Amino acid sequence: MQKRLTLWAALLLIAALVLSGCAPRTGAGSSAAMAMDDELVIDLPAIVIDFASDGTASIGGVPASEMGAMAGMDLSTLAIAPEWVSYFSMTDIQHLQVNNTAGGLVILVNGQPVPSLEWDENSLITTAGALESLGIAIPVLEKVLPLVQQLGIGAIMRFPVQAGAAVIPFSVMGDGSAAEQAKAAQAEFLAAVGAPPKINLPIVYQADGSYSVGDLSDAEWTALTGVPWAALRLDPNAIASLTGSGITSMAIDTDQHGIHVSINGNELPSIGWGNGEVQHVLNLAGQMGIWDAYMPGVNIDDMMATVESLLPVVQTTDASISIYLPGSGMGN
C-alpha cells in the first residue's frame, strides 16, 4: 500500500511539474466543447519541452531524466542529437508544435501550420471501416478512433534562440502570416478569373485492368493522342482484391480547403492547406537552406516566384479524380 501511495504521489508531482511548464495550445477547448457531460474528455494546455544545446530535454525547468526517475520511467529518450538542435537554432526554427484537436492533428512550425490532417466523426469512422475492409486488423479501432476528437493534447518542442533573433510566439496569425498571404493571393486570382476552375476526371476500370474516360477506352486515348495511356492500367488481381473487400470507388478531390480522399463515397481525414500551410512550408524550406542543398545552380528567387504564382491556381481549382471499379454501377 505504501508503495502505491508513493507512486501516486510521484505521478501527481510530475503532473504538477508538467502543467507548470505548459503554454496556451492552439485549438484548446474544442474537445471539451463538443463532449457531453458524461463523456470522456481530456483538454489540456500544450506541454513545453525545452531542449538545451546538448540535446537534453527539460519540462517546467526540471530535466526530463529526473522527472522520469521520480516515476520509475526512463525519459532520457526525449533527448535529441545536439547536431539537430544546432541546425534548428542556426536556421531560426524556434519551436515545433504537435497538436491534437477535435478537428484534426495540427503541426505548427514557428507558430504557423504546415499541411496537417483534418477530420470529423464520420471520417474517423470511415477510416476504421476502410482499414477493416482491407484486412488491417487493429483491436477495438472502431471504438478508439472516435475518441480522438475528445483528446485535446499537444506538445511544443522549443529550441535555443540565437542571440539577436526576435522571439516568435507559439501562434502566429493576422497580417504577415502565411495564411493571410495565401488568402490574399487566392482572392486576387479569383477576382481575375471570376469563378474557381473546375476539373472532373472519372476513370472507369474493368475487371481486366483496362479503363475508359469519357466513353473512350485507354486504347482509343492512346490512338488519339499518341501517349501510351495503357500504362495506367491496373493489375486485375489488385482490382479483384479491392472489390472483394467491398471497395468499388475511390476519389481524390482538391479545393480551397485541402486534399480530400474518399472510399465508396465516404470521406477519410483530409489534408488541409486552406491556412497558408503550403506557403509556410516553402518559406521554411528556403529558410532552412533546403532549396540550395538539393537544387544547386537553380535560381531560387525565380523558381519561388513561379511556384507562388501557380499556387493560387492549384489551390482554388475544384479538381476531382474518381476511380470506379467493377460493381460501382459505372460503365457496367
Sequence and secondary structure as in RCSB ss.txt:
>XXXX:A:sequence
MQKRLTLWAALLLIAALVLSGCAPRTGAGSSAAMAMDDELVIDLPAIVIDFASDGTASIGGVPASEMGAMAGMDL
STLAIAPEWVSYFSMTDIQHLQVNNTAGGLVILVNGQPVPSLEWDENSLITTAGALESLGIAIPVLEKVLPLVQQ
LGIGAIMRFPVQAGAAVIPFSVMGDGSAAEQAKAAQAEFLAAVGAPPKINLPIVYQADGSYSVGDLSDAEWTALT
GVPWAALRLDPNAIASLTGSGITSMAIDTDQHGIHVSINGNELPSIGWGNGEVQHVLNLAGQMGIWDAYMPGVNI
DDMMATVESLLPVVQTTDASISIYLPGSGMGN
>XXXX:A:secstr
 HHHHHHHHHHHHHHHHHHHTEE  TTTTHHHHHS TTS  EE  EEEEEE TTS EEETTEEHHHHHHHTT   
GGG   HHHHHHHHHTT  EEEEEEETTEEEEEETTEEEEEEE  HHHHHHHHHHHHHTT   TTHHHHHHHGGG
EEEEEEEE    TT     SS  STTSHHHHHHHHHHHHHHHHSS  EEEEEEEE TTS EEETTEEHHHHHHHH
SS GGGG   HHHHHHHHHTT  EEEEEE SSEEEEEETTEE  EEE TTSHHHHHHHHHHHTTHHHHHSTTS H
HHHHHHHHHHHHHHHH EEEEEEE TTSSS  
